[in-house]
């Protein structure tokens, strides 16, 4: 069947129905715990990390599936929603532990001071106290992962090699002790303060400004191999390197994502594996995108697909 494009470039308006997206591009994002195929050795690395309560550092090229394993671990072990900390060169340990909106609190205090005395009194008697620090505090992803609980939480520290040089070293004490302090609460007049958790409306009572975990979280750190880490950081981690993407591994991944795979997909996977083996930088999701375009009721004709495949499977290290 010939491919029927949505956009035609003629400027005419049409109510063209759109086909359903691939499962991995539905929103809100659907978990991929059933489709993920862990490569050899990764299951042992995860279990070692869980047994020893040590972070797992997984290295490999971008797009090799390093971060997806945490969704499967969190689902199988019932660890709750995955907490995610995406690293940039500006990321800091403090923001991962908690965020404090000092300017927002000052602004709220100024507004209260400007209110007539009667209205201010009525506001103070409704809900929280007049000078409540709680609305201006929120735990970060790492801080939420370190909250005490019956089950550990799952935390993804994604692309830690993109961080400032000092960040892995800053993490050492938190990873070793499993606790941290919020200075603003240590100095606060009340011993217990409710603080919002990361990406949640739930609150947790923090006593005397200190958070101590009772179950060390399952922490997955990913690295694209763009830098080295200190021995002090490495010795606190279980390390695993993603294996090369060979044809057998890629076929298993494709079969896990698609119910029926025609013979033409096998040729596509073989060609993809050959390019990766020759040193080209390609990602697994590029292969899945190419397969999604190849199969289905509205697949393009062979000549059309040839051009679309070139568009989808462009080498990542080139513009």
Residue pairs with C-beta under 8 A, 6 or more apart in sequence:
1 297
1 298
1 299
1 301
2 300
2 301
2 304
3 298
3 299
3 300
3 301
3 304
3 305
4 298
6 16
6 18
19 296
19 298
22 288
22 289
22 292
23 30
23 35
23 257
24 30
24 32
24 35
24 257
24 285
24 288
31 71
31 75
32 68
32 71
32 72
33 71
33 72
33 74
33 75
33 76
34 256
35 253
35 256
35 257
36 65
36 68
36 69
36 71
36 72
36 256
37 249
37 252
37 253
37 256
38 46
38 69
38 72
39 65
39 242
39 243
39 249
40 243
41 240
41 243
42 58
42 69
42 240
45 56
45 58
45 238
45 239
45 240
46 56
46 69
46 73
48 54
48 238
49 55
49 56
49 218
49 238
50 73
50 77
50 218
52 238
53 216
54 236
54 237
54 238
55 157
55 175
55 219
55 220
55 221
55 236
55 237
55 238
56 218
56 219
56 220
56 221
56 237
56 238
56 239
56 240
57 160
57 221
57 222
57 223
57 229
57 234
57 237
57 238
57 239
57 240
58 66
58 69
58 220
58 221
58 222
58 223
58 239
58 240
58 241
58 242
59 66
59 222
59 223
59 224
59 225
59 239
59 240
59 241
59 242
60 66
60 222
60 223
60 224
60 225
60 241
60 242
61 224
61 225
61 242
61 281
61 283
62 224
62 281
62 283
62 316
63 282
63 283
63 284
63 285
63 286
63 316
64 242
64 245
64 283
64 284
65 242
65 253
65 284
66 222
66 242
67 156
67 158
67 220
67 222
69 220
70 82
70 154
70 156
70 218
70 220
71 82
73 79
73 154
73 218
73 220
74 80
74 81
74 82
74 154
74 218
77 151
77 218
78 151
79 151
79 152
79 153
79 154
79 218
80 151
80 153
80 154
81 199
82 154
82 155
82 156
83 141
83 142
83 144
83 145
83 153
83 154
83 155
83 156
83 198
83 199
83 217
84 141
84 155
84 156
84 158
85 91
85 96
85 140
85 141
85 142
85 155
85 156
85 157
85 158
86 158
86 159
87 157
87 158
87 159
87 160
87 162
87 163
87 167
88 162
88 163
89 162
89 163
89 164
90 164
91 163
91 164
91 167
92 164
92 167
92 170
93 142
93 167
93 170
93 171
93 174
95 140
96 140
96 141
96 142
96 143
97 139
97 140
97 142
97 143
97 146
97 174
97 180
97 182
97 211
98 137
98 138
98 139
98 140
98 143
98 182
98 195
99 137
99 138
99 140
100 136
100 137
100 182
100 184
101 136
101 137
102 136
104 135
104 136
105 133
105 136
108 135
108 136
109 131
112 120
112 123
112 130
112 131
115 123
120 130
123 130
124 130
128 134
128 135
133 184
133 185
133 188
133 193
134 193
134 194
134 195
134 203
137 182
137 184
137 185
137 193
137 195
137 196
138 195
138 196
138 197
138 198
139 147
139 195
139 196
139 197
139 198
139 204
139 211
140 198
141 155
141 198
141 199
142 155
142 157
142 174
143 180
143 198
143 211
144 153
144 197
144 198
144 200
145 153
145 154
145 155
145 213
145 217
145 219
146 174
146 178
146 179
146 180
146 211
146 212
146 213
146 217
147 153
147 197
147 204
147 211
147 213
148 211
148 212
148 213
148 214
148 215
149 214
149 215
150 214
150 215
151 215
152 213
152 215
152 216
152 217
152 218
153 217
153 218
154 217
154 218
154 220
155 217
155 218
155 219
155 220
156 220
156 222
157 219
157 220
157 221
157 222
158 222
159 222
159 223
159 224
160 167
160 168
160 221
160 222
160 223
161 223
161 224
161 225
161 226
161 227
161 229
162 224
162 226
168 229
168 230
168 233
169 230
169 232
169 233
171 233
172 232
172 233
172 236
174 180
175 219
175 236
176 236
178 212
178 213
178 216
179 210
179 211
179 212
179 213
180 210
180 211
181 209
181 210
181 211
182 195
182 206
182 209
182 210
182 211
183 209
184 209
185 193
185 195
185 206
185 208
185 209
186 208
186 209
186 210
187 209
188 209
191 207
191 208
192 205
192 206
192 207
193 205
193 206
193 209
194 203
194 204
194 205
194 206
195 203
195 204
195 205
195 206
196 202
196 203
197 203
197 204
221 237
223 229
243 249
244 276
244 277
245 273
245 276
245 282
245 284
246 273
246 277
247 269
247 270
247 273
250 269
250 272
250 273
250 284
250 287
251 266
251 269
253 284
253 287
253 288
254 261
254 265
254 269
254 287
254 288
254 291
255 261
257 288
257 291
258 265
258 291
258 292
258 295
260 295
261 291
261 295
262 294
262 295
264 294
265 291
265 294
265 295
268 287
268 290
268 291
268 294
268 309
269 287
272 282
272 287
272 290
272 313
275 282
275 313
275 315
276 282
280 315
280 317
281 315
281 316
281 317
282 313
282 315
282 316
283 316
286 312
286 313
286 316
287 313
289 312
290 309
290 312
290 313
293 299
293 300
293 305
293 308
293 309
293 312
294 305
294 309
299 305
300 308
